[in-house]
Amino acid sequence: MLKETQQLTAAEGSTPAARADHVFDFAAAWLFSPAMADLLALFDEEMPPSSTQPDDPITSGGWLHLNEELPRWLEQIVDNTQPVSVGLTREYVGILRRTLSLERQVAEHFNFRGGQGGQYRERAQASAATFDNALRGDIIDCSRRLGLVDPEAPRHSSYDMTLVLGGGYKSPQLRSQLAADLAASGTGLGRLYFLGSPRFLIDEPPEAAEVAYYAEQARDEFDLMAAGAHRAFGLTVSTPMYLCGCRSADDLCPTWLDSHSGDSIDTPPEYTHERKADLTDSRRINQGAVLSASTHRPPYRPDTTDTFALWTRVANPRIGQRALVVTTQVFVPFQTFDGIKRLYLDHGVEVDAVGFGADWGDRPLTAEYVLQETLSAIRSARRMLVYACDILRAG
């Protein structure tokens, strides 16, 4: 569905503020679509009106993700306690308010990863719902219209770089294989980057046994991405180096502590370091790298935003370049919005995300799963819009 929306491209000389003006309509076309309205109706909810002004403060309650907080300026604007900031139009504020209302509505119905006491759970550990078969079918149909189910071809025949996103279990191998298949069918991938993290392999359900066929010695997601690159492309993976300058991950990274000194309690030391391993082909020509980011949300593992941020520092992308993002189809909407936030708004890079479907045997095509990732996409769109507003407010 997102490919049907006018795409976000940047011409040489464009500014972050000029690009920020373009993302509101892009997000609104997906967030407030008929497909989303139909999905809400399945849970007896209505789409928030464009002029929504809630009776209760829209920022109240525990519906935000993990320990996330909204910026103070946003709370004041959306709750009508402060005039619209310079640089923001009432239309933009209306889209923000409507997005927050939507997120709060669906958080109750779509979140299957919240454990007891708000404990964080990985996707593979999500709970199940008691939906009947008819409702499950309707949920899948709406999710298909929202772009979470059916794979789509890349928009272009060639790209400046390809970013294979990290994941768990079979995902790194399958995503790497999808990238290799696209290359074999004639898509120019440009430089290859495999974006991972120091997330440990999951004990339950056991991840090590499932990845043994392609990454027998893996300890974390970074190892899975390196193994996926080697298996799919035949690339040689160099000995990893610590970009942060540390010699090992045994202790908290001093560089990371400079900006997270108050957040280090319960954060695994491994989550505070950044790593890179170069990838070379049979001619010993460098074709890209495997990257592992540090976390911006301690004590939790790094997320897609962290890996995108590290990639931009390593690759130094230029305005007007094209990036192909390779993932699983159910994640395409949420990772498109994440990519626009970090790659398009900051650097003027056009983002095109593709993925494989449930028939590849990676992620289950269940009602719970597509609802969870619809929520992820709504949250990602909201973060992208808030970031765009920050850019506009700064002038």
C-alpha positions in Angstrom: 0.0 0.0 0.0 2.8 2.4 0.8 4.2 2.0 -2.7 0.9 3.4 -4.0 1.6 6.6 -2.2 3.6 9.4 -3.8 7.1 8.5 -3.0 9.5 10.7 -1.0 12.5 11.7 -3.0 15.0 14.5 -2.5 16.7 16.7 -5.0 20.3 17.9 -4.6 20.3 20.9 -2.3 17.1 20.0 -0.4 17.0 20.7 3.3 15.7 18.7 6.2 12.9 21.3 6.7 11.8 21.0 3.1 11.7 17.2 3.4 9.8 17.4 6.7 7.0 19.2 4.9 6.5 16.1 2.7 6.1 13.3 5.3 2.7 14.4 6.8 0.6 13.5 3.8 2.7 10.3 3.2 1.9 9.1 6.8 -1.7 10.2 6.8 -2.5 8.3 3.6 -1.7 5.1 5.4 -2.7 5.9 9.0 -6.2 7.2 8.1 -6.9 4.9 5.2 -10.2 3.1 4.6 -8.3 -0.2 5.4 -7.3 1.2 8.8 -10.9 2.4 9.5 -12.2 -1.1 8.6 -9.6 -2.7 11.0 -10.7 -0.4 13.8 -14.3 -1.2 13.2 -13.6 -4.9 13.9 -12.9 -3.8 17.5 -15.9 -1.4 17.7 -13.6 1.6 17.4 -13.9 4.5 15.0 -11.2 6.4 13.2 -10.4 9.6 15.1 -11.9 12.6 13.3 -9.5 15.1 11.7 -10.5 17.7 14.2 -10.1 15.5 17.2 -9.7 17.4 20.5 -10.0 14.8 23.3 -11.8 15.4 26.5 -9.0 13.8 28.5 -5.3 14.7 27.9 -4.2 12.6 24.9 -0.8 12.0 26.5 -2.2 10.4 29.7 -2.1 6.7 30.5 0.3 3.8 30.1 -0.2 3.1 26.4 3.2 4.3 25.1 5.9 1.7 24.3 8.2 0.6 27.2 9.7 3.6 28.9 9.0 6.0 26.1 8.0 9.6 26.8 6.6 12.3 24.5 8.5 15.6 24.3 7.0 18.3 26.5 6.2 20.7 23.6 4.1 17.9 22.0 2.1 17.3 25.2 1.3 21.0 25.5 0.3 21.4 21.8 -1.9 18.3 21.4 -3.6 19.0 24.8 -4.4 22.6 23.7 -2.4 24.2 26.6 0.0 26.1 24.3 -0.4 27.8 20.9 1.0 26.1 17.9 4.7 26.4 17.7 6.5 28.5 15.1 7.1 26.3 12.0 4.1 24.1 12.6 0.8 24.5 10.8 -2.5 23.6 12.3 -2.8 20.9 9.7 0.4 19.3 11.0 -0.7 19.5 14.6 -4.0 18.0 13.6 -2.3 15.0 12.0 -0.2 14.6 15.1 -3.1 14.7 17.4 -5.1 12.3 15.3 -2.1 9.9 15.1 -1.8 9.9 18.9 -5.5 9.3 19.3 -5.2 6.3 16.9 -2.2 4.9 18.7 -3.9 5.1 22.1 -7.0 3.4 20.7 -5.2 0.5 19.1 -2.7 -0.1 21.9 -5.3 -1.8 24.0 -6.4 -4.2 21.2 -3.2 -4.7 19.2 -0.5 -5.2 21.8 0.5 -8.9 22.5 4.0 -8.2 23.7 3.3 -6.6 27.0 4.1 -9.1 29.8 2.9 -8.9 33.4 4.0 -5.6 35.0 4.9 -4.2 31.5 7.7 -6.7 31.2 9.3 -6.6 27.7 8.9 -9.6 25.5 10.3 -10.4 22.1 8.0 -11.0 19.1 8.5 -14.8 19.4 7.3 -14.6 23.0 4.0 -12.7 22.3 0.7 -13.9 23.8 -2.3 -15.3 21.9 -5.9 -13.9 21.7 -9.2 -15.7 21.8 -10.5 -14.4 18.4 -12.9 -16.6 16.4 -12.1 -17.7 12.9 -14.3 -15.2 11.2 -12.6 -12.3 13.1 -9.2 -13.7 12.3 -10.0 -13.8 8.6 -11.3 -10.2 8.6 -8.1 -9.0 10.5 -5.9 -10.7 7.9 -7.9 -9.1 5.0 -7.5 -5.6 6.5 -3.8 -6.2 7.1 -3.4 -7.3 3.5 -4.9 -3.9 2.3 -2.5 -2.1 4.7 0.5 -3.8 3.1 1.6 -6.2 5.8 0.9 -9.5 3.9 1.7 -9.5 0.1 5.2 -8.9 -1.1 5.8 -6.3 -3.7 8.7 -5.8 -6.2 11.3 -3.1 -5.7 10.3 0.2 -7.3 13.6 0.7 -9.2 16.0 -1.5 -11.1 19.1 -0.3 -9.2 20.0 1.2 -5.8 23.0 2.8 -4.3 23.0 0.6 -1.3 21.0 -2.3 0.1 20.3 -2.6 3.9 19.4 -6.1 5.0 17.7 -5.6 8.4 18.4 -7.8 11.5 16.0 -10.2 13.1 15.8 -13.4 15.0 15.7 -17.1 14.2 15.6 -17.7 10.4 15.0 -14.1 9.5 18.6 -13.0 8.9 19.2 -16.0 6.5 15.9 -15.5 4.6 16.3 -11.8 4.3 19.9 -12.2 3.0 18.6 -14.8 0.5 15.8 -12.5 -0.7 18.5 -9.8 -1.4 20.6 -12.4 -3.3 17.5 -13.5 -5.3 16.8 -9.9 -6.2 20.4 -9.5 -7.4 20.2 -12.7 -9.4 17.0 -11.4 -11.1 18.7 -8.2 -12.2 18.2 -5.7 -9.4 21.4 -3.6 -8.8 21.9 -3.7 -5.0 24.9 -1.3 -4.7 26.9 -1.7 -1.5 25.6 -4.3 0.9 25.0 -3.7 4.6 23.6 -6.2 7.1 22.3 -4.4 10.1 22.3 -6.3 13.4 22.6 -5.8 17.1 24.1 -7.5 20.2 20.7 -9.1 21.1 21.4 -12.5 22.7 19.9 -15.6 21.2 16.5 -16.3 22.8 16.2 -19.3 25.2 12.4 -19.8 24.8 11.5 -20.7 22.2 15.1 -22.0 21.6 16.7 -19.9 18.9 20.1 -21.6 18.8 18.7 -24.9 17.6 16.7 -23.2 14.8 19.6 -21.2 13.4 22.2 -24.0 13.6 21.7 -24.9 9.9 23.3 -21.5 8.9 24.9 -20.0 12.1 25.9 -22.9 14.3 28.4 -20.8 16.4 26.2 -17.7 16.7 25.9 -16.0 20.1 23.9 -12.9 19.1 22.0 -11.2 16.2 25.3 -9.8 14.8 26.6 -13.3 14.3 23.3 -14.3 12.6 23.6 -11.4 10.1 27.2 -12.2 9.3 26.3 -15.9 8.7 23.4 -14.8 6.5 25.7 -12.6 4.4 28.2 -15.4 4.0 25.6 -18.1 3.1 23.6 -16.0 0.6 26.4 -14.1 -1.1 29.5 -16.2 -0.4 31.1 -13.1 1.2 34.0 -13.4 3.6 33.4 -11.8 6.9 36.4 -10.1 8.6 37.2 -10.2 12.3 34.8 -7.7 13.9 36.2 -4.4 15.2 34.8 -2.2 17.9 33.9 1.2 16.3 33.6 2.6 19.8 37.4 2.0 20.4 36.9 -0.6 23.1 38.8 -3.9 23.1 35.9 -6.1 24.2 32.3 -5.9 25.3 33.0 -7.1 28.9 32.3 -3.7 30.4 30.0 -0.8 29.7 31.4 1.3 26.8 32.8 4.6 28.2 31.7 6.5 25.0 28.2 5.2 25.4 28.2 6.2 29.1 29.0 9.8 28.2 25.4 10.2 27.1 23.7 7.4 29.2 25.3 7.6 32.6 22.0 7.6 34.4 20.6 4.7 32.4 23.2 2.1 32.8 21.6 0.0 35.6 20.6 -3.4 34.3 21.9 -2.7 30.8 24.0 -5.6 29.5 27.5 -4.3 28.6 27.2 -5.9 25.2 24.3 -3.5 24.4 26.5 -0.4 24.8 29.1 -1.2 22.0 29.2 -0.7 18.3 30.8 -3.3 15.9 31.7 -3.6 12.3 32.9 -6.5 10.1 33.9 -5.9 6.5 32.6 -8.1 3.7 34.8 -9.1 0.8 34.1 -11.2 -2.3 36.3 -13.8 -3.9 38.4 -11.1 -5.6 39.0 -9.6 -2.1 37.0 -6.5 -3.1 35.1 -4.9 -0.3 31.3 -5.2 -0.9 30.0 -3.7 2.3 29.8 -4.5 6.0 27.9 -6.2 8.9 27.1 -3.6 11.6 26.0 -4.0 15.3 24.5 -0.9 17.0 24.4 0.2 20.6 21.1 0.9 22.3 19.4 4.3 22.8 16.8 2.9 25.1 18.5 1.1 27.9 18.2 -1.4 29.4 16.5 -2.8 26.2 18.3 -4.1 23.1 19.0 -1.8 20.2 16.2 -1.4 17.7 15.9 -0.5 14.0 16.3 3.2 14.7 19.7 2.4 16.4 20.9 0.3 13.4 19.8 3.0 10.9 21.6 5.7 12.9 24.9 3.7 13.0 24.6 2.9 9.3 24.4 6.6 8.4 27.6 7.3 10.4 29.4 4.5 8.7 28.1 4.9 5.1 27.8 8.7 5.0 24.9 8.7 2.5 24.3 11.6 0.1 21.1 13.5 -0.9 19.3 11.8 -3.7 20.7 8.3 -3.2 18.4 5.3 -3.2 18.4 2.7 -0.4 16.7 -0.7 -0.7 15.6 -2.0 2.7 15.2 -5.8 2.8 13.0 -7.3 5.6 9.9 -9.5 6.2 6.7 -8.2 4.6 4.8 -7.8 7.8 7.5 -5.3 9.0 7.5 -3.2 5.7 5.2 -0.4 6.9 6.9 0.1 10.3 10.4 -0.2 8.9 9.5 2.2 6.0 8.5 4.9 8.5 11.7 4.2 10.6 13.8 4.5 7.4 12.1 7.7 6.4 12.8 9.2 9.8 16.5 8.4 9.8 17.5 8.2 6.2 15.1 10.5 4.3 14.6 13.3 6.8 18.2 13.5 7.9 20.0 12.6 4.7 17.7 12.9 1.8 17.9 9.2 0.9 14.9 7.6 -0.9 13.8 4.5 1.0 12.2 1.5 -0.6 11.4 -1.4 1.6 10.6 -4.9 0.4 10.0 -8.2 2.1 9.0 -11.9 1.7 5.7 -13.3 2.7 4.5 -15.9 5.2 5.1 -18.7 2.6 8.8 -18.4 3.3 8.2 -19.9 6.7 9.6 -17.0 8.8 6.9 -15.2 10.6 3.4 -16.6 11.2 0.5 -15.1 9.3 -1.7 -14.9 12.4 -4.2 -12.2 13.5 -2.1 -11.4 16.6 1.1 -11.0 14.6 -0.3 -8.6 12.0 -2.1 -6.6 14.7 1.1 -6.3 16.7 3.0 -5.0 13.6 0.2 -2.6 12.7 0.7 -1.1 16.1 4.5 -1.0 15.5 3.9 0.8 12.2 1.5 3.4 13.9 4.1 4.0 16.6 6.9 4.4 14.0 4.8 6.8 12.0 4.1 8.9 15.1 7.8 9.0 15.9 8.6 10.0 12.4 6.0 12.8 12.5 7.3 14.1 15.9 10.8 14.1 14.5 9.7 16.1 11.4 8.0 18.6 13.7 11.3 18.9 15.7 13.0 19.8 12.4 10.4 22.4 11.5 10.4 23.9 15.0 14.1 24.4 14.8 13.7 26.3 11.6 
